[in-house]
Amino acid sequence: MAAPDYSIGFTREEVEEILAAQKAELKRTLAAWQESGSTITKRRIDEIHAIIEACQIALKKLAPEVYGKRARVDTSAVFGFLPK
């Protein structure tokens, strides 16, 4: 499941609300998973983690002064020897 980009169409406050709700859901799901250990609950944990990660990325875009800037990684498509 691909999480949406919460930096588009959401305010910082709304993203923080989504993040708080997902953190609470994660705690409940983890407690249920420890009791039963089912794979269905494991899949649910993965979905919650994806949404939490999307919220963290959005908060870094919406409020970098509070949540820090996103790490940038650049790559090059040049292979082999480069003449001077």
Secondary structure as UniProt FT lines:
FT   TURN            6..7
FT   HELIX           12..36
FT   HELIX           39..62
FT   HELIX           64..67
//
